[in-house]
Amino acid sequence: MEILFNHKEICEKLFSGDLQSSFHLLEEKINQITNNSSMETGTYERIFLYSLNHCFYHYFLFLHNCSFCQCCYDNFRSFRLNDDSIKLHEEARRLLFSYYQCMAKDCNHHIAEACQFIQTHLAEKLSLERVAAQIYVNRCYLCQLFKENMQESFSEYITRKRLEQAQTLLKTSRFSIDEIAEQCGFSSSGYFSTVFRKYYGQSPREYRKAVQ
């Protein structure tokens, strides 16, 4: 029964983006099922696929607040085990890949929404919890999206965007350093200057003088 209903490890590998490892774990399970003489092949193949589909849907929904309802429904409708020419491993791999594609599409959408929200609220306090709630995803899921898709952490991304905006204001406005620090979401002008110097090798005042 464990073979048929517990697919957590496969879900975790797929969620991490490791499609090949997911396929490998899947093949191991299928081999166990097909080599078990006590299992009635046709019945257990259907149970396995339905269980796998159900497990993926609920794993993403309850742990990461991502609903792949349409993907789940389409998979249920497209199972072709009545056709003797269709092998179990082919159906199972197709099922995994369908969730992988949905996940990739969903990731891009969520990253775009998060980046847009951050860009328009740089002057405000931006926590991982706040941005995740705004785009209706789990905070841990959003944290992982930034690391995997942006090659930087959530906080690193926000700091970089704030500094980029500060650079623009230093070049194009007459706002004071204190005002720019506030508009870009830094807690104080002193902290702003420290971070700016760390990134660009000079203070905001030195930078402004150089570009003007």
PyMOL commands that place a pseudoatom at each C-alpha (Angstrom):
pseudoatom trace, name=CA, resn=MET, resi=1, chain=A, elem=C, hetatm=0, pos=[0.000, 0.000, 0.000]
pseudoatom trace, name=CA, resn=GLU, resi=2, chain=A, elem=C, hetatm=0, pos=[2.933, 2.341, 0.708]
pseudoatom trace, name=CA, resn=ILE, resi=3, chain=A, elem=C, hetatm=0, pos=[4.062, 1.957, -2.904]
pseudoatom trace, name=CA, resn=LEU, resi=4, chain=A, elem=C, hetatm=0, pos=[0.650, 2.925, -4.237]
pseudoatom trace, name=CA, resn=PHE, resi=5, chain=A, elem=C, hetatm=0, pos=[-0.206, 5.875, -2.021]
pseudoatom trace, name=CA, resn=ASN, resi=6, chain=A, elem=C, hetatm=0, pos=[2.929, 7.532, -0.627]
pseudoatom trace, name=CA, resn=HIS, resi=7, chain=A, elem=C, hetatm=0, pos=[4.544, 9.752, -3.283]
pseudoatom trace, name=CA, resn=LYS, resi=8, chain=A, elem=C, hetatm=0, pos=[5.989, 12.489, -1.080]
pseudoatom trace, name=CA, resn=GLU, resi=9, chain=A, elem=C, hetatm=0, pos=[9.592, 11.982, -2.183]
pseudoatom trace, name=CA, resn=ILE, resi=10, chain=A, elem=C, hetatm=0, pos=[8.662, 12.252, -5.851]
pseudoatom trace, name=CA, resn=CYS, resi=11, chain=A, elem=C, hetatm=0, pos=[6.652, 15.409, -5.131]
pseudoatom trace, name=CA, resn=GLU, resi=12, chain=A, elem=C, hetatm=0, pos=[9.593, 16.993, -3.318]
pseudoatom trace, name=CA, resn=LYS, resi=13, chain=A, elem=C, hetatm=0, pos=[11.999, 16.241, -6.159]
pseudoatom trace, name=CA, resn=LEU, resi=14, chain=A, elem=C, hetatm=0, pos=[9.581, 17.632, -8.733]
pseudoatom trace, name=CA, resn=PHE, resi=15, chain=A, elem=C, hetatm=0, pos=[8.959, 20.772, -6.683]
pseudoatom trace, name=CA, resn=SER, resi=16, chain=A, elem=C, hetatm=0, pos=[12.710, 21.380, -6.430]
pseudoatom trace, name=CA, resn=GLY, resi=17, chain=A, elem=C, hetatm=0, pos=[12.859, 21.306, -10.235]
pseudoatom trace, name=CA, resn=ASP, resi=18, chain=A, elem=C, hetatm=0, pos=[14.730, 17.998, -10.427]
pseudoatom trace, name=CA, resn=LEU, resi=19, chain=A, elem=C, hetatm=0, pos=[12.709, 16.304, -13.133]
pseudoatom trace, name=CA, resn=GLN, resi=20, chain=A, elem=C, hetatm=0, pos=[15.218, 13.537, -13.816]
pseudoatom trace, name=CA, resn=SER, resi=21, chain=A, elem=C, hetatm=0, pos=[15.341, 12.432, -10.171]
pseudoatom trace, name=CA, resn=SER, resi=22, chain=A, elem=C, hetatm=0, pos=[11.535, 12.439, -10.133]
pseudoatom trace, name=CA, resn=PHE, resi=23, chain=A, elem=C, hetatm=0, pos=[11.499, 10.156, -13.152]
pseudoatom trace, name=CA, resn=HIS, resi=24, chain=A, elem=C, hetatm=0, pos=[14.077, 7.882, -11.525]
pseudoatom trace, name=CA, resn=LEU, resi=25, chain=A, elem=C, hetatm=0, pos=[12.042, 7.502, -8.316]
pseudoatom trace, name=CA, resn=LEU, resi=26, chain=A, elem=C, hetatm=0, pos=[8.930, 6.928, -10.397]
pseudoatom trace, name=CA, resn=GLU, resi=27, chain=A, elem=C, hetatm=0, pos=[10.563, 4.141, -12.391]
pseudoatom trace, name=CA, resn=GLU, resi=28, chain=A, elem=C, hetatm=0, pos=[11.663, 2.427, -9.173]
pseudoatom trace, name=CA, resn=LYS, resi=29, chain=A, elem=C, hetatm=0, pos=[8.089, 2.444, -7.874]
pseudoatom trace, name=CA, resn=ILE, resi=30, chain=A, elem=C, hetatm=0, pos=[6.654, 1.160, -11.135]
pseudoatom trace, name=CA, resn=ASN, resi=31, chain=A, elem=C, hetatm=0, pos=[9.189, -1.667, -11.216]
pseudoatom trace, name=CA, resn=GLN, resi=32, chain=A, elem=C, hetatm=0, pos=[8.149, -2.669, -7.705]
pseudoatom trace, name=CA, resn=ILE, resi=33, chain=A, elem=C, hetatm=0, pos=[4.508, -2.721, -8.753]
pseudoatom trace, name=CA, resn=THR, resi=34, chain=A, elem=C, hetatm=0, pos=[4.993, -4.641, -11.995]
pseudoatom trace, name=CA, resn=ASN, resi=35, chain=A, elem=C, hetatm=0, pos=[7.334, -7.163, -10.369]
pseudoatom trace, name=CA, resn=ASN, resi=36, chain=A, elem=C, hetatm=0, pos=[4.981, -7.862, -7.478]
pseudoatom trace, name=CA, resn=SER, resi=37, chain=A, elem=C, hetatm=0, pos=[3.098, -11.007, -8.438]
pseudoatom trace, name=CA, resn=SER, resi=38, chain=A, elem=C, hetatm=0, pos=[0.517, -10.475, -5.688]
pseudoatom trace, name=CA, resn=MET, resi=39, chain=A, elem=C, hetatm=0, pos=[-0.803, -7.351, -7.427]
pseudoatom trace, name=CA, resn=GLU, resi=40, chain=A, elem=C, hetatm=0, pos=[-3.474, -7.559, -10.084]
pseudoatom trace, name=CA, resn=THR, resi=41, chain=A, elem=C, hetatm=0, pos=[-1.793, -5.500, -12.802]
pseudoatom trace, name=CA, resn=GLY, resi=42, chain=A, elem=C, hetatm=0, pos=[-4.676, -3.574, -14.400]
pseudoatom trace, name=CA, resn=THR, resi=43, chain=A, elem=C, hetatm=0, pos=[-6.364, -2.610, -11.131]
pseudoatom trace, name=CA, resn=TYR, resi=44, chain=A, elem=C, hetatm=0, pos=[-3.203, -1.504, -9.380]
pseudoatom trace, name=CA, resn=GLU, resi=45, chain=A, elem=C, hetatm=0, pos=[-2.002, 0.476, -12.379]
pseudoatom trace, name=CA, resn=ARG, resi=46, chain=A, elem=C, hetatm=0, pos=[-5.148, 2.581, -12.221]
pseudoatom trace, name=CA, resn=ILE, resi=47, chain=A, elem=C, hetatm=0, pos=[-4.928, 2.982, -8.450]
pseudoatom trace, name=CA, resn=PHE, resi=48, chain=A, elem=C, hetatm=0, pos=[-1.284, 4.034, -8.749]
pseudoatom trace, name=CA, resn=LEU, resi=49, chain=A, elem=C, hetatm=0, pos=[-1.945, 6.698, -11.394]
pseudoatom trace, name=CA, resn=TYR, resi=50, chain=A, elem=C, hetatm=0, pos=[-5.008, 8.119, -9.660]
pseudoatom trace, name=CA, resn=SER, resi=51, chain=A, elem=C, hetatm=0, pos=[-3.106, 8.198, -6.376]
pseudoatom trace, name=CA, resn=LEU, resi=52, chain=A, elem=C, hetatm=0, pos=[-0.095, 9.875, -8.003]
pseudoatom trace, name=CA, resn=ASN, resi=53, chain=A, elem=C, hetatm=0, pos=[-2.248, 12.547, -9.626]
pseudoatom trace, name=CA, resn=HIS, resi=54, chain=A, elem=C, hetatm=0, pos=[-4.160, 13.161, -6.407]
pseudoatom trace, name=CA, resn=CYS, resi=55, chain=A, elem=C, hetatm=0, pos=[-0.925, 13.366, -4.385]
pseudoatom trace, name=CA, resn=PHE, resi=56, chain=A, elem=C, hetatm=0, pos=[0.681, 15.961, -6.674]
pseudoatom trace, name=CA, resn=TYR, resi=57, chain=A, elem=C, hetatm=0, pos=[-2.405, 18.142, -6.638]
pseudoatom trace, name=CA, resn=HIS, resi=58, chain=A, elem=C, hetatm=0, pos=[-2.698, 18.193, -2.845]
pseudoatom trace, name=CA, resn=TYR, resi=59, chain=A, elem=C, hetatm=0, pos=[1.051, 18.515, -2.249]
pseudoatom trace, name=CA, resn=PHE, resi=60, chain=A, elem=C, hetatm=0, pos=[1.221, 21.748, -4.221]
pseudoatom trace, name=CA, resn=LEU, resi=61, chain=A, elem=C, hetatm=0, pos=[-2.101, 23.027, -2.917]
pseudoatom trace, name=CA, resn=PHE, resi=62, chain=A, elem=C, hetatm=0, pos=[-1.665, 22.491, 0.822]
pseudoatom trace, name=CA, resn=LEU, resi=63, chain=A, elem=C, hetatm=0, pos=[2.082, 22.953, 1.210]
pseudoatom trace, name=CA, resn=HIS, resi=64, chain=A, elem=C, hetatm=0, pos=[2.697, 25.720, -1.305]
pseudoatom trace, name=CA, resn=ASN, resi=65, chain=A, elem=C, hetatm=0, pos=[-0.713, 27.305, -1.966]
pseudoatom trace, name=CA, resn=CYS, resi=66, chain=A, elem=C, hetatm=0, pos=[-0.497, 26.536, -5.683]
pseudoatom trace, name=CA, resn=SER, resi=67, chain=A, elem=C, hetatm=0, pos=[-3.642, 25.197, -7.282]
pseudoatom trace, name=CA, resn=PHE, resi=68, chain=A, elem=C, hetatm=0, pos=[-3.180, 22.998, -10.343]
pseudoatom trace, name=CA, resn=CYS, resi=69, chain=A, elem=C, hetatm=0, pos=[-6.824, 21.992, -10.452]
pseudoatom trace, name=CA, resn=GLN, resi=70, chain=A, elem=C, hetatm=0, pos=[-7.080, 22.036, -14.248]
pseudoatom trace, name=CA, resn=CYS, resi=71, chain=A, elem=C, hetatm=0, pos=[-3.912, 19.971, -14.601]
pseudoatom trace, name=CA, resn=CYS, resi=72, chain=A, elem=C, hetatm=0, pos=[-5.258, 17.401, -12.152]
pseudoatom trace, name=CA, resn=TYR, resi=73, chain=A, elem=C, hetatm=0, pos=[-8.625, 17.237, -13.935]
pseudoatom trace, name=CA, resn=ASP, resi=74, chain=A, elem=C, hetatm=0, pos=[-7.018, 16.920, -17.384]
pseudoatom trace, name=CA, resn=ASN, resi=75, chain=A, elem=C, hetatm=0, pos=[-4.840, 14.067, -16.175]
pseudoatom trace, name=CA, resn=PHE, resi=76, chain=A, elem=C, hetatm=0, pos=[-7.819, 12.145, -14.807]
pseudoatom trace, name=CA, resn=ARG, resi=77, chain=A, elem=C, hetatm=0, pos=[-9.585, 12.517, -18.139]
pseudoatom trace, name=CA, resn=SER, resi=78, chain=A, elem=C, hetatm=0, pos=[-6.624, 11.474, -20.251]
pseudoatom trace, name=CA, resn=PHE, resi=79, chain=A, elem=C, hetatm=0, pos=[-5.549, 8.236, -18.559]
pseudoatom trace, name=CA, resn=ARG, resi=80, chain=A, elem=C, hetatm=0, pos=[-5.455, 5.629, -21.335]
pseudoatom trace, name=CA, resn=LEU, resi=81, chain=A, elem=C, hetatm=0, pos=[-4.877, 2.375, -19.510]
pseudoatom trace, name=CA, resn=ASN, resi=82, chain=A, elem=C, hetatm=0, pos=[-7.693, 0.638, -21.415]
pseudoatom trace, name=CA, resn=ASP, resi=83, chain=A, elem=C, hetatm=0, pos=[-5.401, 0.768, -24.421]
pseudoatom trace, name=CA, resn=ASP, resi=84, chain=A, elem=C, hetatm=0, pos=[-3.068, -2.234, -24.079]
pseudoatom trace, name=CA, resn=SER, resi=85, chain=A, elem=C, hetatm=0, pos=[-0.387, -0.476, -26.111]
pseudoatom trace, name=CA, resn=ILE, resi=86, chain=A, elem=C, hetatm=0, pos=[-0.022, 2.232, -23.465]
pseudoatom trace, name=CA, resn=LYS, resi=87, chain=A, elem=C, hetatm=0, pos=[2.456, 1.351, -20.748]
pseudoatom trace, name=CA, resn=LEU, resi=88, chain=A, elem=C, hetatm=0, pos=[2.144, 2.393, -17.122]
pseudoatom trace, name=CA, resn=HIS, resi=89, chain=A, elem=C, hetatm=0, pos=[5.504, 4.143, -17.056]
pseudoatom trace, name=CA, resn=GLU, resi=90, chain=A, elem=C, hetatm=0, pos=[4.541, 6.225, -20.121]
pseudoatom trace, name=CA, resn=GLU, resi=91, chain=A, elem=C, hetatm=0, pos=[1.338, 7.430, -18.479]
pseudoatom trace, name=CA, resn=ALA, resi=92, chain=A, elem=C, hetatm=0, pos=[3.120, 8.132, -15.194]
pseudoatom trace, name=CA, resn=ARG, resi=93, chain=A, elem=C, hetatm=0, pos=[5.950, 10.082, -16.853]
pseudoatom trace, name=CA, resn=ARG, resi=94, chain=A, elem=C, hetatm=0, pos=[3.435, 12.107, -18.844]
pseudoatom trace, name=CA, resn=LEU, resi=95, chain=A, elem=C, hetatm=0, pos=[1.607, 12.907, -15.606]
pseudoatom trace, name=CA, resn=LEU, resi=96, chain=A, elem=C, hetatm=0, pos=[4.802, 14.091, -13.892]
pseudoatom trace, name=CA, resn=PHE, resi=97, chain=A, elem=C, hetatm=0, pos=[5.799, 16.200, -16.864]
pseudoatom trace, name=CA, resn=SER, resi=98, chain=A, elem=C, hetatm=0, pos=[2.363, 17.866, -17.009]
pseudoatom trace, name=CA, resn=TYR, resi=99, chain=A, elem=C, hetatm=0, pos=[2.797, 19.092, -13.416]
pseudoatom trace, name=CA, resn=TYR, resi=100, chain=A, elem=C, hetatm=0, pos=[6.381, 20.127, -14.147]
pseudoatom trace, name=CA, resn=GLN, resi=101, chain=A, elem=C, hetatm=0, pos=[5.176, 22.309, -17.034]
pseudoatom trace, name=CA, resn=CYS, resi=102, chain=A, elem=C, hetatm=0, pos=[2.357, 23.812, -14.968]
pseudoatom trace, name=CA, resn=MET, resi=103, chain=A, elem=C, hetatm=0, pos=[4.775, 24.537, -12.154]
pseudoatom trace, name=CA, resn=ALA, resi=104, chain=A, elem=C, hetatm=0, pos=[7.234, 26.291, -14.486]
pseudoatom trace, name=CA, resn=LYS, resi=105, chain=A, elem=C, hetatm=0, pos=[4.451, 28.438, -15.932]
pseudoatom trace, name=CA, resn=ASP, resi=106, chain=A, elem=C, hetatm=0, pos=[3.102, 29.217, -12.465]
pseudoatom trace, name=CA, resn=CYS, resi=107, chain=A, elem=C, hetatm=0, pos=[6.578, 30.111, -11.161]
pseudoatom trace, name=CA, resn=ASN, resi=108, chain=A, elem=C, hetatm=0, pos=[7.103, 32.667, -13.923]
pseudoatom trace, name=CA, resn=HIS, resi=109, chain=A, elem=C, hetatm=0, pos=[3.721, 34.207, -13.211]
pseudoatom trace, name=CA, resn=HIS, resi=110, chain=A, elem=C, hetatm=0, pos=[4.334, 34.476, -9.473]
pseudoatom trace, name=CA, resn=ILE, resi=111, chain=A, elem=C, hetatm=0, pos=[7.834, 35.897, -9.900]
pseudoatom trace, name=CA, resn=ALA, resi=112, chain=A, elem=C, hetatm=0, pos=[6.505, 38.556, -12.274]
pseudoatom trace, name=CA, resn=GLU, resi=113, chain=A, elem=C, hetatm=0, pos=[3.734, 39.505, -9.835]
pseudoatom trace, name=CA, resn=ALA, resi=114, chain=A, elem=C, hetatm=0, pos=[6.139, 39.673, -6.900]
pseudoatom trace, name=CA, resn=CYS, resi=115, chain=A, elem=C, hetatm=0, pos=[8.659, 41.817, -8.779]
pseudoatom trace, name=CA, resn=GLN, resi=116, chain=A, elem=C, hetatm=0, pos=[5.957, 44.211, -9.924]
pseudoatom trace, name=CA, resn=PHE, resi=117, chain=A, elem=C, hetatm=0, pos=[4.612, 44.607, -6.398]
pseudoatom trace, name=CA, resn=ILE, resi=118, chain=A, elem=C, hetatm=0, pos=[8.104, 45.168, -4.993]
pseudoatom trace, name=CA, resn=GLN, resi=119, chain=A, elem=C, hetatm=0, pos=[8.942, 47.778, -7.620]
pseudoatom trace, name=CA, resn=THR, resi=120, chain=A, elem=C, hetatm=0, pos=[5.857, 49.848, -6.815]
pseudoatom trace, name=CA, resn=HIS, resi=121, chain=A, elem=C, hetatm=0, pos=[6.311, 49.617, -3.026]
pseudoatom trace, name=CA, resn=LEU, resi=122, chain=A, elem=C, hetatm=0, pos=[10.042, 50.127, -2.561]
pseudoatom trace, name=CA, resn=ALA, resi=123, chain=A, elem=C, hetatm=0, pos=[9.485, 53.024, -0.161]
pseudoatom trace, name=CA, resn=GLU, resi=124, chain=A, elem=C, hetatm=0, pos=[7.528, 50.775, 2.197]
pseudoatom trace, name=CA, resn=LYS, resi=125, chain=A, elem=C, hetatm=0, pos=[8.524, 47.935, 4.505]
pseudoatom trace, name=CA, resn=LEU, resi=126, chain=A, elem=C, hetatm=0, pos=[8.680, 44.810, 2.350]
pseudoatom trace, name=CA, resn=SER, resi=127, chain=A, elem=C, hetatm=0, pos=[8.765, 41.484, 4.138]
pseudoatom trace, name=CA, resn=LEU, resi=128, chain=A, elem=C, hetatm=0, pos=[8.626, 38.061, 2.560]
pseudoatom trace, name=CA, resn=GLU, resi=129, chain=A, elem=C, hetatm=0, pos=[5.329, 37.473, 4.346]
pseudoatom trace, name=CA, resn=ARG, resi=130, chain=A, elem=C, hetatm=0, pos=[3.766, 40.647, 2.965]
pseudoatom trace, name=CA, resn=VAL, resi=131, chain=A, elem=C, hetatm=0, pos=[4.721, 40.022, -0.657]
pseudoatom trace, name=CA, resn=ALA, resi=132, chain=A, elem=C, hetatm=0, pos=[3.715, 36.343, -0.470]
pseudoatom trace, name=CA, resn=ALA, resi=133, chain=A, elem=C, hetatm=0, pos=[0.316, 37.290, 0.947]
pseudoatom trace, name=CA, resn=GLN, resi=134, chain=A, elem=C, hetatm=0, pos=[-0.151, 39.894, -1.778]
pseudoatom trace, name=CA, resn=ILE, resi=135, chain=A, elem=C, hetatm=0, pos=[0.270, 37.337, -4.566]
pseudoatom trace, name=CA, resn=TYR, resi=136, chain=A, elem=C, hetatm=0, pos=[-1.438, 34.493, -2.643]
pseudoatom trace, name=CA, resn=VAL, resi=137, chain=A, elem=C, hetatm=0, pos=[1.453, 32.054, -2.285]
pseudoatom trace, name=CA, resn=ASN, resi=138, chain=A, elem=C, hetatm=0, pos=[3.270, 30.419, 0.592]
pseudoatom trace, name=CA, resn=ARG, resi=139, chain=A, elem=C, hetatm=0, pos=[6.246, 32.427, 1.949]
pseudoatom trace, name=CA, resn=CYS, resi=140, chain=A, elem=C, hetatm=0, pos=[8.620, 29.447, 1.717]
pseudoatom trace, name=CA, resn=TYR, resi=141, chain=A, elem=C, hetatm=0, pos=[7.537, 28.858, -1.871]
pseudoatom trace, name=CA, resn=LEU, resi=142, chain=A, elem=C, hetatm=0, pos=[8.210, 32.503, -2.760]
pseudoatom trace, name=CA, resn=CYS, resi=143, chain=A, elem=C, hetatm=0, pos=[11.604, 32.368, -1.062]
pseudoatom trace, name=CA, resn=GLN, resi=144, chain=A, elem=C, hetatm=0, pos=[12.552, 29.335, -3.150]
pseudoatom trace, name=CA, resn=LEU, resi=145, chain=A, elem=C, hetatm=0, pos=[11.279, 30.967, -6.352]
pseudoatom trace, name=CA, resn=PHE, resi=146, chain=A, elem=C, hetatm=0, pos=[13.647, 33.899, -5.897]
pseudoatom trace, name=CA, resn=LYS, resi=147, chain=A, elem=C, hetatm=0, pos=[16.653, 31.698, -5.230]
pseudoatom trace, name=CA, resn=GLU, resi=148, chain=A, elem=C, hetatm=0, pos=[15.986, 29.453, -8.220]
pseudoatom trace, name=CA, resn=ASN, resi=149, chain=A, elem=C, hetatm=0, pos=[14.748, 31.999, -10.761]
pseudoatom trace, name=CA, resn=MET, resi=150, chain=A, elem=C, hetatm=0, pos=[16.536, 35.218, -9.813]
pseudoatom trace, name=CA, resn=GLN, resi=151, chain=A, elem=C, hetatm=0, pos=[19.828, 33.695, -8.596]
pseudoatom trace, name=CA, resn=GLU, resi=152, chain=A, elem=C, hetatm=0, pos=[19.587, 35.859, -5.480]
pseudoatom trace, name=CA, resn=SER, resi=153, chain=A, elem=C, hetatm=0, pos=[17.595, 35.823, -2.264]
pseudoatom trace, name=CA, resn=PHE, resi=154, chain=A, elem=C, hetatm=0, pos=[14.409, 37.799, -1.711]
pseudoatom trace, name=CA, resn=SER, resi=155, chain=A, elem=C, hetatm=0, pos=[16.186, 40.356, 0.499]
pseudoatom trace, name=CA, resn=GLU, resi=156, chain=A, elem=C, hetatm=0, pos=[19.112, 40.685, -1.928]
pseudoatom trace, name=CA, resn=TYR, resi=157, chain=A, elem=C, hetatm=0, pos=[16.695, 41.404, -4.759]
pseudoatom trace, name=CA, resn=ILE, resi=158, chain=A, elem=C, hetatm=0, pos=[14.905, 44.130, -2.787]
pseudoatom trace, name=CA, resn=THR, resi=159, chain=A, elem=C, hetatm=0, pos=[18.194, 45.761, -1.753]
pseudoatom trace, name=CA, resn=ARG, resi=160, chain=A, elem=C, hetatm=0, pos=[19.394, 45.774, -5.350]
pseudoatom trace, name=CA, resn=LYS, resi=161, chain=A, elem=C, hetatm=0, pos=[16.168, 47.346, -6.644]
pseudoatom trace, name=CA, resn=ARG, resi=162, chain=A, elem=C, hetatm=0, pos=[16.276, 50.004, -3.906]
pseudoatom trace, name=CA, resn=LEU, resi=163, chain=A, elem=C, hetatm=0, pos=[19.843, 50.879, -4.782]
pseudoatom trace, name=CA, resn=GLU, resi=164, chain=A, elem=C, hetatm=0, pos=[19.007, 51.063, -8.482]
pseudoatom trace, name=CA, resn=GLN, resi=165, chain=A, elem=C, hetatm=0, pos=[16.189, 53.480, -7.704]
pseudoatom trace, name=CA, resn=ALA, resi=166, chain=A, elem=C, hetatm=0, pos=[18.507, 55.475, -5.444]
pseudoatom trace, name=CA, resn=GLN, resi=167, chain=A, elem=C, hetatm=0, pos=[21.029, 55.743, -8.274]
pseudoatom trace, name=CA, resn=THR, resi=168, chain=A, elem=C, hetatm=0, pos=[18.362, 57.130, -10.573]
pseudoatom trace, name=CA, resn=LEU, resi=169, chain=A, elem=C, hetatm=0, pos=[17.248, 59.710, -8.009]
pseudoatom trace, name=CA, resn=LEU, resi=170, chain=A, elem=C, hetatm=0, pos=[20.824, 60.763, -7.281]
pseudoatom trace, name=CA, resn=LYS, resi=171, chain=A, elem=C, hetatm=0, pos=[21.367, 61.395, -10.987]
pseudoatom trace, name=CA, resn=THR, resi=172, chain=A, elem=C, hetatm=0, pos=[18.043, 62.980, -11.925]
pseudoatom trace, name=CA, resn=SER, resi=173, chain=A, elem=C, hetatm=0, pos=[16.606, 64.706, -8.827]
pseudoatom trace, name=CA, resn=ARG, resi=174, chain=A, elem=C, hetatm=0, pos=[17.461, 67.360, -6.289]
pseudoatom trace, name=CA, resn=PHE, resi=175, chain=A, elem=C, hetatm=0, pos=[16.220, 65.346, -3.336]
pseudoatom trace, name=CA, resn=SER, resi=176, chain=A, elem=C, hetatm=0, pos=[18.522, 65.288, -0.343]
pseudoatom trace, name=CA, resn=ILE, resi=177, chain=A, elem=C, hetatm=0, pos=[20.295, 62.088, 0.693]
pseudoatom trace, name=CA, resn=ASP, resi=178, chain=A, elem=C, hetatm=0, pos=[17.840, 61.751, 3.594]
pseudoatom trace, name=CA, resn=GLU, resi=179, chain=A, elem=C, hetatm=0, pos=[14.865, 62.093, 1.246]
pseudoatom trace, name=CA, resn=ILE, resi=180, chain=A, elem=C, hetatm=0, pos=[16.256, 59.572, -1.222]
pseudoatom trace, name=CA, resn=ALA, resi=181, chain=A, elem=C, hetatm=0, pos=[16.937, 57.091, 1.570]
pseudoatom trace, name=CA, resn=GLU, resi=182, chain=A, elem=C, hetatm=0, pos=[13.318, 57.417, 2.721]
pseudoatom trace, name=CA, resn=GLN, resi=183, chain=A, elem=C, hetatm=0, pos=[11.844, 57.152, -0.784]
pseudoatom trace, name=CA, resn=CYS, resi=184, chain=A, elem=C, hetatm=0, pos=[13.851, 54.002, -1.475]
pseudoatom trace, name=CA, resn=GLY, resi=185, chain=A, elem=C, hetatm=0, pos=[12.794, 52.254, 1.721]
pseudoatom trace, name=CA, resn=PHE, resi=186, chain=A, elem=C, hetatm=0, pos=[16.001, 52.480, 3.780]
pseudoatom trace, name=CA, resn=SER, resi=187, chain=A, elem=C, hetatm=0, pos=[15.507, 52.827, 7.523]
pseudoatom trace, name=CA, resn=SER, resi=188, chain=A, elem=C, hetatm=0, pos=[17.970, 55.728, 7.807]
pseudoatom trace, name=CA, resn=SER, resi=189, chain=A, elem=C, hetatm=0, pos=[20.309, 57.787, 5.660]
pseudoatom trace, name=CA, resn=GLY, resi=190, chain=A, elem=C, hetatm=0, pos=[23.246, 56.324, 7.569]
pseudoatom trace, name=CA, resn=TYR, resi=191, chain=A, elem=C, hetatm=0, pos=[22.237, 52.771, 6.714]
pseudoatom trace, name=CA, resn=PHE, resi=192, chain=A, elem=C, hetatm=0, pos=[21.548, 53.823, 3.116]
pseudoatom trace, name=CA, resn=SER, resi=193, chain=A, elem=C, hetatm=0, pos=[25.047, 55.294, 2.802]
pseudoatom trace, name=CA, resn=THR, resi=194, chain=A, elem=C, hetatm=0, pos=[26.633, 52.175, 4.290]
pseudoatom trace, name=CA, resn=VAL, resi=195, chain=A, elem=C, hetatm=0, pos=[24.838, 49.833, 1.891]
pseudoatom trace, name=CA, resn=PHE, resi=196, chain=A, elem=C, hetatm=0, pos=[25.424, 52.125, -1.094]
pseudoatom trace, name=CA, resn=ARG, resi=197, chain=A, elem=C, hetatm=0, pos=[29.160, 52.293, -0.404]
pseudoatom trace, name=CA, resn=LYS, resi=198, chain=A, elem=C, hetatm=0, pos=[29.323, 48.522, 0.009]
pseudoatom trace, name=CA, resn=TYR, resi=199, chain=A, elem=C, hetatm=0, pos=[27.748, 47.973, -3.411]
pseudoatom trace, name=CA, resn=TYR, resi=200, chain=A, elem=C, hetatm=0, pos=[29.297, 50.805, -5.429]
pseudoatom trace, name=CA, resn=GLY, resi=201, chain=A, elem=C, hetatm=0, pos=[32.511, 51.652, -3.612]
pseudoatom trace, name=CA, resn=GLN, resi=202, chain=A, elem=C, hetatm=0, pos=[31.556, 55.242, -2.888]
pseudoatom trace, name=CA, resn=SER, resi=203, chain=A, elem=C, hetatm=0, pos=[29.047, 57.168, -0.805]
pseudoatom trace, name=CA, resn=PRO, resi=204, chain=A, elem=C, hetatm=0, pos=[25.794, 58.532, -2.282]
pseudoatom trace, name=CA, resn=ARG, resi=205, chain=A, elem=C, hetatm=0, pos=[27.221, 62.076, -2.135]
pseudoatom trace, name=CA, resn=GLU, resi=206, chain=A, elem=C, hetatm=0, pos=[30.387, 61.023, -3.924]
pseudoatom trace, name=CA, resn=TYR, resi=207, chain=A, elem=C, hetatm=0, pos=[28.335, 59.207, -6.548]
pseudoatom trace, name=CA, resn=ARG, resi=208, chain=A, elem=C, hetatm=0, pos=[26.081, 62.220, -7.136]
pseudoatom trace, name=CA, resn=LYS, resi=209, chain=A, elem=C, hetatm=0, pos=[29.068, 64.535, -7.459]
pseudoatom trace, name=CA, resn=ALA, resi=210, chain=A, elem=C, hetatm=0, pos=[30.704, 62.183, -9.957]
pseudoatom trace, name=CA, resn=VAL, resi=211, chain=A, elem=C, hetatm=0, pos=[27.687, 61.814, -12.229]
pseudoatom trace, name=CA, resn=GLN, resi=212, chain=A, elem=C, hetatm=0, pos=[26.836, 65.501, -12.150]
for i in range(1, 212): cmd.bond("trace and resi %d" % i, "trace and resi %d" % (i + 1))
show_as sticks, trace
zoom trace
